[in-house]
Amino acid sequence: MNVVIVGLGNIGGSFAKSIRHSFKDYNIYAIDINVDTLREAEKLDIINKGYTDFKEIIPEADLVIFSVYPMTLKNMVESYAPYFKPNAILTDVTGVKESIIAEIEPLLHSKIDFVFGHPMAGRESRGLGFSSRDIFQNANYIITPTKKNKHENIMFLENFVKKLGFGNVSKVTPEFHDEVIGFTSQLAHVIAVSLINSDDIERNSKRYTGDSYRDLTRITNINEKLWPELFLMNKNHLLRHITLFKDEIERMEDAIRTNDIQKMERMMVESKRRYHDLHDLEYNPED
């Protein structure tokens, strides 16, 4: 099988390394605008060959993995569309699905199957040098099937990512994906950015921080070009989650202002219960 990875950064590089480890007989190619990155990947033998001109390799691809920003993805698919190999399978790594799917599916020939996916893995640092197959090990993976997808291609992608090391693979609607990711990922980034930006910079807080602050602000080492795209493309879901979060902040604020210890205790007991429920789900071997 010929696999082409479009975008050889952190996630794209991690796919290349994982595929090389798990599928010894696959040919792995990459497309990127950075020639130095491609030559480095060739030198490390994580790809067979790299290209800056997609026309040289896309017609040979059985599987194409797009590891690019969501707004770039549509433009690329539009450019690549006439060159895809009949019966090729395409997939992606983007963190928003409804709007992307609506734009991309009409661009594709009926013999091309785009099975949209989202690896719930990554690192804050960018570039091939920070890629690693370790980030996929036991991570979650989400597939968002559409009516146009063939069942056998959905199953192929599920089995493919499991062999790469992903643990739980979920198949959900694009709508549910965007709603839940708006909460579990995008809202978390909104909170982290807001928290660290609310600090008094004259205080030099880094001299006094502990694990709590470091854990909460770790994800503020953020890709400022990518995340605004994700926020705006999932605006309605994200704004709803921000409103619900503000409601909870105000409940706690009111309890503190009125010295309502019982209310604070109830909120903390509820949060602890939810935490343990989530923890049990994440590590339940029956799932």
TORLO-290724 format. One line per 3 residues: number of its first residue (from 1); for each residue y, x, z of C-alpha. Coordinates in pm, whole numbers. Layout:
! TORLO-290724
NUM	Y X Z ~ ... .
//
This chain:
! TORLO-290724
1	0 0 0 ~ 353 114 -79 ~ 599 45 203 .
4	972 87 151 ~ 1204 102 452 ~ 1566 24 371 .
7	1790 195 626 ~ 1641 496 802 ~ 1826 485 1134 .
10	1690 423 1481 ~ 1477 116 1401 ~ 1395 210 1043 .
13	1289 556 1155 ~ 1078 409 1432 ~ 901 191 1175 .
16	837 495 955 ~ 690 694 1245 ~ 479 401 1362 .
19	343 324 1016 ~ 260 691 957 ~ 66 695 1285 .
22	-115 362 1245 ~ -172 337 868 ~ -281 676 741 .
25	-345 552 388 ~ -3 384 337 ~ 262 543 120 .
28	595 531 302 ~ 926 550 118 ~ 1282 503 235 .
31	1619 407 92 ~ 1935 531 262 ~ 2285 641 166 .
34	2252 954 380 ~ 2075 1223 179 ~ 2045 1454 480 .
37	1859 1182 672 ~ 1616 1132 385 ~ 1549 1505 349 .
40	1494 1534 726 ~ 1245 1246 718 ~ 1060 1412 430 .
43	1054 1741 620 ~ 909 1566 926 ~ 651 1395 699 .
46	736 1048 827 ~ 806 938 470 ~ 657 1046 140 .
49	992 1043 -37 ~ 1346 917 12 ~ 1580 756 -240 .
52	1947 672 -265 ~ 1893 459 -578 ~ 1681 154 -495 .
55	1588 99 -862 ~ 1367 408 -849 ~ 1127 273 -586 .
58	1178 -101 -515 ~ 971 -208 -821 ~ 674 -22 -667 .
61	704 -172 -318 ~ 433 -401 -180 ~ 616 -434 153 .
64	991 -391 206 ~ 1135 -362 557 ~ 1512 -410 568 .
67	1658 -228 867 ~ 2027 -288 799 ~ 2318 -490 939 .
70	2291 -865 875 ~ 2596 -888 649 ~ 2464 -595 446 .
73	2121 -754 413 ~ 2234 -1042 193 ~ 2420 -810 -46 .
76	2119 -582 -74 ~ 1873 -863 -143 ~ 2108 -998 -407 .
79	2120 -656 -576 ~ 1748 -588 -541 ~ 1627 -936 -643 .
82	1557 -861 -1013 ~ 1358 -550 -920 ~ 1116 -678 -657 .
85	750 -648 -745 ~ 577 -986 -796 ~ 402 -1096 -475 .
88	589 -839 -267 ~ 639 -919 101 ~ 984 -863 248 .
91	1085 -861 613 ~ 1382 -764 826 ~ 1490 -670 1178 .
94	1811 -873 1213 ~ 1901 -1046 1539 ~ 2028 -1369 1379 .
97	1815 -1590 1155 ~ 1952 -1935 1064 ~ 2254 -1822 864 .
100	2078 -1521 711 ~ 1780 -1727 593 ~ 2008 -1990 440 .
103	2183 -1722 236 ~ 1883 -1515 133 ~ 1604 -1758 40 .
106	1793 -1909 -257 ~ 1829 -1558 -405 ~ 1456 -1493 -431 .
109	1206 -1560 -706 ~ 922 -1793 -604 ~ 672 -1503 -616 .
112	867 -1304 -355 ~ 797 -1391 9 ~ 1055 -1297 274 .
115	893 -1334 616 ~ 1179 -1291 861 ~ 1108 -1091 1176 .
118	1282 -946 1481 ~ 1144 -652 1682 ~ 1268 -685 2039 .
121	1299 -310 2079 ~ 1555 -40 2027 ~ 1782 214 2185 .
124	2156 228 2230 ~ 2185 560 2043 ~ 2195 551 1665 .
127	2030 753 1393 ~ 1693 887 1285 ~ 1700 1151 1559 .
130	1670 877 1824 ~ 1384 692 1654 ~ 1043 682 1820 .
133	722 486 1785 ~ 722 457 2165 ~ 989 184 2160 .
136	747 -54 1986 ~ 463 -11 2235 ~ 398 -346 2410 .
139	738 -476 2299 ~ 789 -837 2190 ~ 813 -930 1823 .
142	942 -1259 1686 ~ 852 -1406 1347 ~ 1055 -1702 1218 .
145	844 -1868 946 ~ 1003 -2100 692 ~ 855 -2360 459 .
148	864 -2109 174 ~ 641 -1855 351 ~ 273 -1829 264 .
151	41 -1850 562 ~ -147 -1534 461 ~ 178 -1336 451 .
154	281 -1457 796 ~ -59 -1349 926 ~ -26 -1015 746 .
157	305 -942 921 ~ 166 -1049 1259 ~ -137 -821 1227 .
160	77 -541 1084 ~ 320 -528 1378 ~ 38 -560 1631 .
163	-122 -247 1484 ~ 215 -75 1523 ~ 188 -137 1897 .
166	383 -457 1956 ~ 238 -664 2237 ~ 331 -1031 2225 .
169	408 -1168 1877 ~ 574 -1512 1880 ~ 621 -1747 1586 .
172	922 -1976 1636 ~ 1171 -2168 1426 ~ 1487 -1986 1315 .
175	1689 -2235 1520 ~ 1497 -2162 1840 ~ 1517 -1789 1775 .
178	1896 -1798 1755 ~ 1928 -2018 2063 ~ 1706 -1803 2284 .
181	1835 -1468 2154 ~ 2188 -1594 2213 ~ 2092 -1615 2581 .
184	1850 -1328 2642 ~ 2026 -1065 2430 ~ 2374 -1158 2313 .
187	2496 -1312 2639 ~ 2359 -1008 2825 ~ 2575 -782 2607 .
190	2880 -1006 2657 ~ 2834 -986 3035 ~ 2782 -608 3036 .
193	3088 -540 2820 ~ 3302 -776 3029 ~ 3180 -625 3355 .
196	3254 -264 3268 ~ 3589 -351 3110 ~ 3696 -534 3428 .
199	3674 -210 3626 ~ 3985 -39 3763 ~ 3988 281 3559 .
202	4208 453 3816 ~ 3933 421 4078 ~ 3688 657 3904 .
205	3402 421 3986 ~ 3133 647 3838 ~ 3149 855 4158 .
208	3034 555 4360 ~ 2789 369 4140 ~ 2424 304 4217 .
211	2130 162 4026 ~ 2268 -193 4021 ~ 2580 -101 3829 .
214	2399 144 3602 ~ 2130 -113 3515 ~ 2384 -385 3443 .
217	2605 -167 3223 ~ 2343 40 3038 ~ 2371 -170 2723 .
220	2747 -117 2694 ~ 2666 196 2495 ~ 2683 -52 2212 .
223	2703 -43 1832 ~ 3052 -187 1791 ~ 3002 -245 1418 .
226	2680 -444 1453 ~ 2729 -665 1759 ~ 3047 -849 1651 .
229	2855 -954 1338 ~ 2571 -1088 1552 ~ 2809 -1269 1788 .
232	2996 -1446 1508 ~ 2685 -1534 1311 ~ 2543 -1700 1624 .
235	2876 -1828 1752 ~ 2782 -2183 1853 ~ 2475 -2088 2056 .
238	2650 -1793 2218 ~ 2960 -1990 2319 ~ 2740 -2255 2482 .
241	2559 -1988 2685 ~ 2890 -1829 2788 ~ 3010 -2169 2914 .
244	2693 -2221 3121 ~ 2722 -1870 3263 ~ 3086 -1929 3359 .
247	2978 -2248 3538 ~ 2735 -2046 3751 ~ 2999 -1780 3825 .
250	3234 -2055 3939 ~ 2963 -2203 4166 ~ 2919 -1867 4334 .
253	3295 -1815 4351 ~ 3337 -2152 4520 ~ 3060 -2077 4771 .
256	3223 -1745 4864 ~ 3570 -1897 4890 ~ 3449 -2179 5118 .
259	3216 -1957 5326 ~ 2921 -2171 5215 ~ 2633 -1943 5312 .
262	2367 -2209 5253 ~ 2485 -2262 4895 ~ 2472 -1887 4826 .
265	2125 -1869 4978 ~ 2003 -2156 4760 ~ 2141 -1990 4449 .
268	1976 -1661 4538 ~ 1642 -1823 4620 ~ 1651 -2002 4284 .
271	1737 -1682 4097 ~ 1456 -1496 4274 ~ 1209 -1771 4184 .
274	1315 -1757 3820 ~ 1292 -1378 3818 ~ 935 -1383 3945 .
277	839 -1658 3700 ~ 975 -1443 3417 ~ 805 -1132 3552 .
280	469 -1311 3573 ~ 504 -1432 3214 ~ 587 -1085 3085 .
283	282 -926 3242 ~ 28 -1206 3231 ~ -277 -1066 3046 .
286	-374 -1417 2939 ~ -66 -1446 2716 .
//
